[in-house]
Amino acid sequence: MTVKDAVAERVRSLCAERGMKPNELANISGVTPSTVYSMLDSRRRDVSVITIKKLCDGLEMTLGEFFSAPVFDALEQEIF
């Protein structure tokens, strides 16, 4: 799993935990729904840290809390 895939999985998990759809997360975070849906799209490779920060603000959590999840603990090496 790549970092981008882990971020998408974490966003999906947080939405499910809070009973919200990605569109709702976009609205409370001040980003466009297309931004959230594109970061969840497995064909897209890059995710902006600024976008993750905005999503964290909408979820009322820190970046540290966002990245403190098992999904990030065993990521593949990104440099080959």
Jmol script that loads the backbone (N, CA, C; Angstrom):
load data "model"
ATOM      1  N   MET A   1       0.845  -1.173   0.000  1.00  0.00           N
ATOM      2  CA  MET A   1       0.000   0.000   0.000  1.00  0.00           C
ATOM      3  C   MET A   1       0.892   1.239   0.000  1.00  0.00           C
ATOM      4  N   THR A   2       0.511   2.237  -0.784  1.00  0.00           N
ATOM      5  CA  THR A   2       1.255   3.488  -0.846  1.00  0.00           C
ATOM      6  C   THR A   2       0.704   4.480   0.180  1.00  0.00           C
ATOM      7  N   VAL A   3       1.441   5.555   0.395  1.00  0.00           N
ATOM      8  CA  VAL A   3       0.984   6.599   1.314  1.00  0.00           C
ATOM      9  C   VAL A   3      -0.356   7.150   0.844  1.00  0.00           C
ATOM     10  N   LYS A   4      -0.482   7.388  -0.443  1.00  0.00           N
ATOM     11  CA  LYS A   4      -1.735   7.933  -0.987  1.00  0.00           C
ATOM     12  C   LYS A   4      -2.898   6.989  -0.716  1.00  0.00           C
ATOM     13  N   ASP A   5      -2.681   5.691  -0.901  1.00  0.00           N
ATOM     14  CA  ASP A   5      -3.732   4.711  -0.627  1.00  0.00           C
ATOM     15  C   ASP A   5      -4.089   4.694   0.857  1.00  0.00           C
ATOM     16  N   ALA A   6      -3.080   4.831   1.708  1.00  0.00           N
ATOM     17  CA  ALA A   6      -3.315   4.848   3.153  1.00  0.00           C
ATOM     18  C   ALA A   6      -4.106   6.087   3.557  1.00  0.00           C
ATOM     19  N   VAL A   7      -3.795   7.227   2.960  1.00  0.00           N
ATOM     20  CA  VAL A   7      -4.546   8.457   3.248  1.00  0.00           C
ATOM     21  C   VAL A   7      -6.003   8.282   2.841  1.00  0.00           C
ATOM     22  N   ALA A   8      -6.232   7.738   1.649  1.00  0.00           N
ATOM     23  CA  ALA A   8      -7.602   7.522   1.183  1.00  0.00           C
ATOM     24  C   ALA A   8      -8.344   6.563   2.114  1.00  0.00           C
ATOM     25  N   GLU A   9      -7.684   5.510   2.533  1.00  0.00           N
ATOM     26  CA  GLU A   9      -8.307   4.549   3.449  1.00  0.00           C
ATOM     27  C   GLU A   9      -8.645   5.212   4.783  1.00  0.00           C
ATOM     28  N   ARG A  10      -7.724   6.047   5.270  1.00  0.00           N
ATOM     29  CA  ARG A  10      -7.958   6.739   6.542  1.00  0.00           C
ATOM     30  C   ARG A  10      -9.143   7.698   6.434  1.00  0.00           C
ATOM     31  N   VAL A  11      -9.242   8.432   5.342  1.00  0.00           N
ATOM     32  CA  VAL A  11     -10.372   9.351   5.133  1.00  0.00           C
ATOM     33  C   VAL A  11     -11.675   8.570   5.081  1.00  0.00           C
ATOM     34  N   ARG A  12     -11.691   7.473   4.342  1.00  0.00           N
ATOM     35  CA  ARG A  12     -12.906   6.642   4.278  1.00  0.00           C
ATOM     36  C   ARG A  12     -13.296   6.135   5.663  1.00  0.00           C
ATOM     37  N   SER A  13     -12.309   5.684   6.424  1.00  0.00           N
ATOM     38  CA  SER A  13     -12.547   5.157   7.763  1.00  0.00           C
ATOM     39  C   SER A  13     -13.113   6.232   8.686  1.00  0.00           C
ATOM     40  N   LEU A  14     -12.528   7.420   8.644  1.00  0.00           N
ATOM     41  CA  LEU A  14     -13.012   8.510   9.500  1.00  0.00           C
ATOM     42  C   LEU A  14     -14.427   8.926   9.123  1.00  0.00           C
ATOM     43  N   CYS A  15     -14.715   8.951   7.841  1.00  0.00           N
ATOM     44  CA  CYS A  15     -16.083   9.271   7.399  1.00  0.00           C
ATOM     45  C   CYS A  15     -17.061   8.217   7.914  1.00  0.00           C
ATOM     46  N   ALA A  16     -16.695   6.952   7.795  1.00  0.00           N
ATOM     47  CA  ALA A  16     -17.565   5.869   8.257  1.00  0.00           C
ATOM     48  C   ALA A  16     -17.781   5.954   9.769  1.00  0.00           C
ATOM     49  N   GLU A  17     -16.704   6.205  10.531  1.00  0.00           N
ATOM     50  CA  GLU A  17     -16.816   6.327  11.988  1.00  0.00           C
ATOM     51  C   GLU A  17     -17.773   7.441  12.392  1.00  0.00           C
ATOM     52  N   ARG A  18     -17.786   8.505  11.617  1.00  0.00           N
ATOM     53  CA  ARG A  18     -18.584   9.675  11.959  1.00  0.00           C
ATOM     54  C   ARG A  18     -19.918   9.723  11.220  1.00  0.00           C
ATOM     55  N   GLY A  19     -20.177   8.687  10.435  1.00  0.00           N
ATOM     56  CA  GLY A  19     -21.449   8.601   9.720  1.00  0.00           C
ATOM     57  C   GLY A  19     -21.641   9.710   8.701  1.00  0.00           C
ATOM     58  N   MET A  20     -20.563  10.076   8.019  1.00  0.00           N
ATOM     59  CA  MET A  20     -20.686  11.131   7.021  1.00  0.00           C
ATOM     60  C   MET A  20     -20.180  10.652   5.666  1.00  0.00           C
ATOM     61  N   LYS A  21     -20.672  11.299   4.655  1.00  0.00           N
ATOM     62  CA  LYS A  21     -20.244  11.017   3.293  1.00  0.00           C
ATOM     63  C   LYS A  21     -19.084  11.951   2.939  1.00  0.00           C
ATOM     64  N   PRO A  22     -18.257  11.549   1.971  1.00  0.00           N
ATOM     65  CA  PRO A  22     -17.149  12.415   1.558  1.00  0.00           C
ATOM     66  C   PRO A  22     -17.599  13.823   1.167  1.00  0.00           C
ATOM     67  N   ASN A  23     -18.768  13.943   0.590  1.00  0.00           N
ATOM     68  CA  ASN A  23     -19.308  15.247   0.210  1.00  0.00           C
ATOM     69  C   ASN A  23     -19.508  16.131   1.448  1.00  0.00           C
ATOM     70  N   GLU A  24     -20.021  15.545   2.526  1.00  0.00           N
ATOM     71  CA  GLU A  24     -20.206  16.287   3.774  1.00  0.00           C
ATOM     72  C   GLU A  24     -18.866  16.727   4.347  1.00  0.00           C
ATOM     73  N   LEU A  25     -17.872  15.837   4.287  1.00  0.00           N
ATOM     74  CA  LEU A  25     -16.544  16.172   4.774  1.00  0.00           C
ATOM     75  C   LEU A  25     -15.988  17.351   3.985  1.00  0.00           C
ATOM     76  N   ALA A  26     -16.165  17.345   2.696  1.00  0.00           N
ATOM     77  CA  ALA A  26     -15.704  18.457   1.861  1.00  0.00           C
ATOM     78  C   ALA A  26     -16.355  19.764   2.309  1.00  0.00           C
ATOM     79  N   ASN A  27     -17.658  19.731   2.516  1.00  0.00           N
ATOM     80  CA  ASN A  27     -18.379  20.954   2.888  1.00  0.00           C
ATOM     81  C   ASN A  27     -17.917  21.523   4.220  1.00  0.00           C
ATOM     82  N   ILE A  28     -17.706  20.679   5.229  1.00  0.00           N
ATOM     83  CA  ILE A  28     -17.287  21.199   6.530  1.00  0.00           C
ATOM     84  C   ILE A  28     -15.809  21.577   6.548  1.00  0.00           C
ATOM     85  N   SER A  29     -15.061  21.118   5.552  1.00  0.00           N
ATOM     86  CA  SER A  29     -13.622  21.376   5.503  1.00  0.00           C
ATOM     87  C   SER A  29     -13.248  22.539   4.594  1.00  0.00           C
ATOM     88  N   GLY A  30     -14.201  23.024   3.839  1.00  0.00           N
ATOM     89  CA  GLY A  30     -13.921  24.145   2.946  1.00  0.00           C
ATOM     90  C   GLY A  30     -13.173  23.767   1.687  1.00  0.00           C
ATOM     91  N   VAL A  31     -13.287  22.521   1.276  1.00  0.00           N
ATOM     92  CA  VAL A  31     -12.704  22.101   0.002  1.00  0.00           C
ATOM     93  C   VAL A  31     -13.839  21.638  -0.902  1.00  0.00           C
ATOM     94  N   THR A  32     -13.573  21.557  -2.172  1.00  0.00           N
ATOM     95  CA  THR A  32     -14.623  21.135  -3.091  1.00  0.00           C
ATOM     96  C   THR A  32     -14.833  19.625  -2.983  1.00  0.00           C
ATOM     97  N   PRO A  33     -16.066  19.183  -3.193  1.00  0.00           N
ATOM     98  CA  PRO A  33     -16.312  17.741  -3.204  1.00  0.00           C
ATOM     99  C   PRO A  33     -15.425  17.013  -4.222  1.00  0.00           C
ATOM    100  N   SER A  34     -15.160  17.647  -5.358  1.00  0.00           N
ATOM    101  CA  SER A  34     -14.320  16.986  -6.366  1.00  0.00           C
ATOM    102  C   SER A  34     -12.905  16.760  -5.841  1.00  0.00           C
ATOM    103  N   THR A  35     -12.427  17.628  -4.969  1.00  0.00           N
ATOM    104  CA  THR A  35     -11.100  17.441  -4.375  1.00  0.00           C
ATOM    105  C   THR A  35     -11.077  16.191  -3.511  1.00  0.00           C
ATOM    106  N   VAL A  36     -12.105  16.026  -2.682  1.00  0.00           N
ATOM    107  CA  VAL A  36     -12.165  14.852  -1.808  1.00  0.00           C
ATOM    108  C   VAL A  36     -12.330  13.586  -2.638  1.00  0.00           C
ATOM    109  N   TYR A  37     -13.243  13.610  -3.597  1.00  0.00           N
ATOM    110  CA  TYR A  37     -13.450  12.410  -4.408  1.00  0.00           C
ATOM    111  C   TYR A  37     -12.217  12.061  -5.241  1.00  0.00           C
ATOM    112  N   SER A  38     -11.472  13.078  -5.703  1.00  0.00           N
ATOM    113  CA  SER A  38     -10.274  12.764  -6.483  1.00  0.00           C
ATOM    114  C   SER A  38      -9.193  12.159  -5.592  1.00  0.00           C
ATOM    115  N   MET A  39      -9.107  12.580  -4.324  1.00  0.00           N
ATOM    116  CA  MET A  39      -8.096  11.976  -3.453  1.00  0.00           C
ATOM    117  C   MET A  39      -8.482  10.553  -3.071  1.00  0.00           C
ATOM    118  N   LEU A  40      -9.752  10.208  -3.158  1.00  0.00           N
ATOM    119  CA  LEU A  40     -10.196   8.846  -2.879  1.00  0.00           C
ATOM    120  C   LEU A  40     -10.070   7.948  -4.106  1.00  0.00           C
ATOM    121  N   ASP A  41      -9.864   8.542  -5.264  1.00  0.00           N
ATOM    122  CA  ASP A  41      -9.753   7.804  -6.526  1.00  0.00           C
ATOM    123  C   ASP A  41      -8.395   7.102  -6.592  1.00  0.00           C
ATOM    124  N   SER A  42      -8.408   5.804  -6.747  1.00  0.00           N
ATOM    125  CA  SER A  42      -7.166   5.027  -6.756  1.00  0.00           C
ATOM    126  C   SER A  42      -6.269   5.350  -7.952  1.00  0.00           C
ATOM    127  N   ARG A  43      -6.820   5.954  -8.996  1.00  0.00           N
ATOM    128  CA  ARG A  43      -6.014   6.299 -10.169  1.00  0.00           C
ATOM    129  C   ARG A  43      -5.177   7.552  -9.948  1.00  0.00           C
ATOM    130  N   ARG A  44      -5.576   8.379  -8.979  1.00  0.00           N
ATOM    131  CA  ARG A  44      -4.815   9.597  -8.664  1.00  0.00           C
ATOM    132  C   ARG A  44      -3.657   9.234  -7.754  1.00  0.00           C
ATOM    133  N   ARG A  45      -2.501   9.824  -7.954  1.00  0.00           N
ATOM    134  CA  ARG A  45      -1.327   9.430  -7.179  1.00  0.00           C
ATOM    135  C   ARG A  45      -0.920  10.431  -6.101  1.00  0.00           C
ATOM    136  N   ASP A  46      -1.226  11.699  -6.272  1.00  0.00           N
ATOM    137  CA  ASP A  46      -0.737  12.691  -5.328  1.00  0.00           C
ATOM    138  C   ASP A  46      -1.848  13.214  -4.428  1.00  0.00           C
ATOM    139  N   VAL A  47      -1.462  13.472  -3.178  1.00  0.00           N
ATOM    140  CA  VAL A  47      -2.372  14.062  -2.211  1.00  0.00           C
ATOM    141  C   VAL A  47      -1.636  15.218  -1.552  1.00  0.00           C
ATOM    142  N   SER A  48      -2.272  16.357  -1.483  1.00  0.00           N
ATOM    143  CA  SER A  48      -1.662  17.541  -0.899  1.00  0.00           C
ATOM    144  C   SER A  48      -1.776  17.512   0.625  1.00  0.00           C
ATOM    145  N   VAL A  49      -0.691  17.833   1.309  1.00  0.00           N
ATOM    146  CA  VAL A  49      -0.718  17.926   2.765  1.00  0.00           C
ATOM    147  C   VAL A  49      -1.652  19.054   3.190  1.00  0.00           C
ATOM    148  N   ILE A  50      -1.726  20.110   2.413  1.00  0.00           N
ATOM    149  CA  ILE A  50      -2.630  21.213   2.727  1.00  0.00           C
ATOM    150  C   ILE A  50      -4.075  20.728   2.698  1.00  0.00           C
ATOM    151  N   THR A  51      -4.420  19.895   1.727  1.00  0.00           N
ATOM    152  CA  THR A  51      -5.778  19.341   1.668  1.00  0.00           C
ATOM    153  C   THR A  51      -6.040  18.445   2.872  1.00  0.00           C
ATOM    154  N   ILE A  52      -5.073  17.621   3.234  1.00  0.00           N
ATOM    155  CA  ILE A  52      -5.245  16.757   4.411  1.00  0.00           C
ATOM    156  C   ILE A  52      -5.450  17.613   5.653  1.00  0.00           C
ATOM    157  N   LYS A  53      -4.692  18.713   5.782  1.00  0.00           N
ATOM    158  CA  LYS A  53      -4.839  19.613   6.926  1.00  0.00           C
ATOM    159  C   LYS A  53      -6.231  20.206   6.972  1.00  0.00           C
ATOM    160  N   LYS A  54      -6.761  20.623   5.836  1.00  0.00           N
ATOM    161  CA  LYS A  54      -8.117  21.179   5.784  1.00  0.00           C
ATOM    162  C   LYS A  54      -9.151  20.130   6.200  1.00  0.00           C
ATOM    163  N   LEU A  55      -8.964  18.892   5.750  1.00  0.00           N
ATOM    164  CA  LEU A  55      -9.879  17.824   6.143  1.00  0.00           C
ATOM    165  C   LEU A  55      -9.784  17.584   7.643  1.00  0.00           C
ATOM    166  N   CYS A  56      -8.580  17.609   8.171  1.00  0.00           N
ATOM    167  CA  CYS A  56      -8.393  17.452   9.623  1.00  0.00           C
ATOM    168  C   CYS A  56      -9.089  18.571  10.378  1.00  0.00           C
ATOM    169  N   ASP A  57      -8.976  19.803   9.887  1.00  0.00           N
ATOM    170  CA  ASP A  57      -9.667  20.921  10.524  1.00  0.00           C
ATOM    171  C   ASP A  57     -11.176  20.679  10.542  1.00  0.00           C
ATOM    172  N   GLY A  58     -11.712  20.204   9.428  1.00  0.00           N
ATOM    173  CA  GLY A  58     -13.143  19.901   9.362  1.00  0.00           C
ATOM    174  C   GLY A  58     -13.549  18.777  10.306  1.00  0.00           C
ATOM    175  N   LEU A  59     -12.646  17.840  10.510  1.00  0.00           N
ATOM    176  CA  LEU A  59     -12.907  16.711  11.410  1.00  0.00           C
ATOM    177  C   LEU A  59     -12.539  17.029  12.863  1.00  0.00           C
ATOM    178  N   GLU A  60     -12.028  18.246  13.081  1.00  0.00           N
ATOM    179  CA  GLU A  60     -11.596  18.689  14.407  1.00  0.00           C
ATOM    180  C   GLU A  60     -10.571  17.740  15.010  1.00  0.00           C
ATOM    181  N   MET A  61      -9.538  17.479  14.204  1.00  0.00           N
ATOM    182  CA  MET A  61      -8.434  16.641  14.662  1.00  0.00           C
ATOM    183  C   MET A  61      -7.127  17.220  14.138  1.00  0.00           C
ATOM    184  N   THR A  62      -6.031  16.842  14.773  1.00  0.00           N
ATOM    185  CA  THR A  62      -4.720  17.315  14.337  1.00  0.00           C
ATOM    186  C   THR A  62      -4.164  16.402  13.249  1.00  0.00           C
ATOM    187  N   LEU A  63      -3.145  16.894  12.565  1.00  0.00           N
ATOM    188  CA  LEU A  63      -2.457  16.044  11.596  1.00  0.00           C
ATOM    189  C   LEU A  63      -1.843  14.836  12.296  1.00  0.00           C
ATOM    190  N   GLY A  64      -1.341  15.044  13.500  1.00  0.00           N
ATOM    191  CA  GLY A  64      -0.773  13.941  14.275  1.00  0.00           C
ATOM    192  C   GLY A  64      -1.791  12.864  14.543  1.00  0.00           C
ATOM    193  N   GLU A  65      -3.003  13.269  14.910  1.00  0.00           N
ATOM    194  CA  GLU A  65      -4.074  12.295  15.145  1.00  0.00           C
ATOM    195  C   GLU A  65      -4.445  11.577  13.853  1.00  0.00           C
ATOM    196  N   PHE A  66      -4.463  12.317  12.742  1.00  0.00           N
ATOM    197  CA  PHE A  66      -4.799  11.711  11.459  1.00  0.00           C
ATOM    198  C   PHE A  66      -3.804  10.612  11.097  1.00  0.00           C
ATOM    199  N   PHE A  67      -2.511  10.934  11.236  1.00  0.00           N
ATOM    200  CA  PHE A  67      -1.480   9.988  10.828  1.00  0.00           C
ATOM    201  C   PHE A  67      -1.153   8.945  11.895  1.00  0.00           C
ATOM    202  N   SER A  68      -1.731   9.081  13.068  1.00  0.00           N
ATOM    203  CA  SER A  68      -1.523   8.095  14.131  1.00  0.00           C
ATOM    204  C   SER A  68      -2.578   6.999  14.006  1.00  0.00           C
ATOM    205  N   ALA A  69      -2.402   6.181  12.984  1.00  0.00           N
ATOM    206  CA  ALA A  69      -3.346   5.099  12.705  1.00  0.00           C
ATOM    207  C   ALA A  69      -2.557   3.914  12.159  1.00  0.00           C
ATOM    208  N   PRO A  70      -2.994   2.704  12.458  1.00  0.00           N
ATOM    209  CA  PRO A  70      -2.263   1.512  12.015  1.00  0.00           C
ATOM    210  C   PRO A  70      -2.014   1.442  10.511  1.00  0.00           C
ATOM    211  N   VAL A  71      -2.876   2.046   9.724  1.00  0.00           N
ATOM    212  CA  VAL A  71      -2.732   1.971   8.272  1.00  0.00           C
ATOM    213  C   VAL A  71      -1.413   2.602   7.800  1.00  0.00           C
ATOM    214  N   PHE A  72      -0.850   3.508   8.591  1.00  0.00           N
ATOM    215  CA  PHE A  72       0.399   4.168   8.211  1.00  0.00           C
ATOM    216  C   PHE A  72       1.642   3.465   8.738  1.00  0.00           C
ATOM    217  N   ASP A  73       1.473   2.479   9.586  1.00  0.00           N
ATOM    218  CA  ASP A  73       2.614   1.850  10.257  1.00  0.00           C
ATOM    219  C   ASP A  73       3.452   0.913   9.373  1.00  0.00           C
ATOM    220  N   ALA A  74       2.865   0.324   8.382  1.00  0.00           N
ATOM    221  CA  ALA A  74       3.603  -0.668   7.582  1.00  0.00           C
ATOM    222  C   ALA A  74       3.549  -0.329   6.085  1.00  0.00           C
ATOM    223  N   LEU A  75       3.791   0.935   5.782  1.00  0.00           N
ATOM    224  CA  LEU A  75       3.732   1.345   4.375  1.00  0.00           C
ATOM    225  C   LEU A  75       4.945   0.856   3.599  1.00  0.00           C
ATOM    226  N   GLU A  76       4.731   0.666   2.315  1.00  0.00           N
ATOM    227  CA  GLU A  76       5.813   0.280   1.407  1.00  0.00           C
ATOM    228  C   GLU A  76       6.759   1.453   1.228  1.00  0.00           C
ATOM    229  N   GLN A  77       7.990   1.142   0.872  1.00  0.00           N
ATOM    230  CA  GLN A  77       8.945   2.186   0.558  1.00  0.00           C
ATOM    231  C   GLN A  77       8.511   2.886  -0.728  1.00  0.00           C
ATOM    232  N   GLU A  78       8.539   4.207  -0.734  1.00  0.00           N
ATOM    233  CA  GLU A  78       8.109   4.979  -1.907  1.00  0.00           C
ATOM    234  C   GLU A  78       9.238   5.165  -2.919  1.00  0.00           C
ATOM    235  N   ILE A  79      10.495   5.017  -2.500  1.00  0.00           N
ATOM    236  CA  ILE A  79      11.638   5.181  -3.395  1.00  0.00           C
ATOM    237  C   ILE A  79      12.157   3.808  -3.768  1.00  0.00           C
ATOM    238  N   PHE A  80      12.214   3.536  -5.055  1.00  0.00           N
ATOM    239  CA  PHE A  80      12.657   2.217  -5.519  1.00  0.00           C
ATOM    240  C   PHE A  80      13.960   2.313  -6.255  1.00  0.00           C
TER     241      PHE A  80
END
end "model"
wireframe off; spacefill off
backbone 0.3
color backbone group
